[in-house]
Amino acid sequence: MAEIETRKKGSLVARLGAFAVLAIVFAILISLGTWQMQRLHWKEGLLQAIAERRSAPPVTLAEVEKISAEGGDIDYRTVNVSGTFDHSKERHFFATYNGRTGYYVFTPLNIEDGRALFVNRGFVPFELKDSSTRLAGELPASVAIHGLARPKLAEKPSSLVPDNDLAKNIFYWKDLDTMASSVGLPAEKVVPFFVDADATPNPGGLPIGGVTQFDLPNSHLQYALTWYGLAGALVVVSGVFLMRRKP
């Protein structure tokens, strides 16, 4: 009898342990699904805010700086600015455009207050990286730029992103501070964000403007349904197992 009682106690402990493990796994799956739903609401709000900024009337550079100083989000805000490009200080960001490999051309625009604003003028093919191959697009006079403000990055987005190659003037992530220092521009003389130029054609067709990307991934609903589905499957499988198990 003692041996039977021991077996019963051992079986009960095993069942309670299995139930505890299943409960923990179920809670984890539910929490992951809920987290993805929260991310979904955040992403939908972000996309709506971006759409509103893109469709809003253009503001001045000073207004963008004020928004930034007050802690507001300047990303994708439409802006108008004028000045003269310093083409001798072009920086090149490795990119693809319509299936072609090449570079986005970041050029400092000298504005009237004596500072420089790095403008992403657009895309040039790989073989036309050297500005001497596209002289028609090197605008010598004062120009008016309409585009979108883009914030500077505080650090490299990922360890998988290569380090910027200053010797070859190839940037793999948009390091504004390094872009500026590599051409001898002190930080206090540089506007602390970028502007992506719109698709207004440049002479000679290059650079090709309007390259800002807006296709932010939003798969959070699918992820949430996956986690909730796994939680439901766990309940069903566990229930079937318990029902079929012999006493």
Sequence and secondary structure as in RCSB ss.txt:
>XXXX:A:sequence
MAEIETRKKGSLVARLGAFAVLAIVFAILISLGTWQMQRLHWKEGLLQAIAERRSAPPVTLAEVEKISAEGGDID
YRTVNVSGTFDHSKERHFFATYNGRTGYYVFTPLNIEDGRALFVNRGFVPFELKDSSTRLAGELPASVAIHGLAR
PKLAEKPSSLVPDNDLAKNIFYWKDLDTMASSVGLPAEKVVPFFVDADATPNPGGLPIGGVTQFDLPNSHLQYAL
TWYGLAGALVVVSGVFLMRRKP
>XXXX:A:secstr
 HHHHHHHHHHHHHHHHHHHHHHHHHHHHHHHHHHHHHHHHHHHHHHHHHHHHHHS  EEHHHHHHHHHTT   T
T EEEEEEEE GGG EEEEEEETTEEEEEEEEEEE TTS EEEEEEEEEEGGG SGGG GGG   S EEEEEEEE
E  SS S TTS   BTTTTBBSS  HHHHHHTTT  GGGB SEEEEE S   GGG SB           HHHHHH
HHHHHHHHHHHHHHHHHHHS  
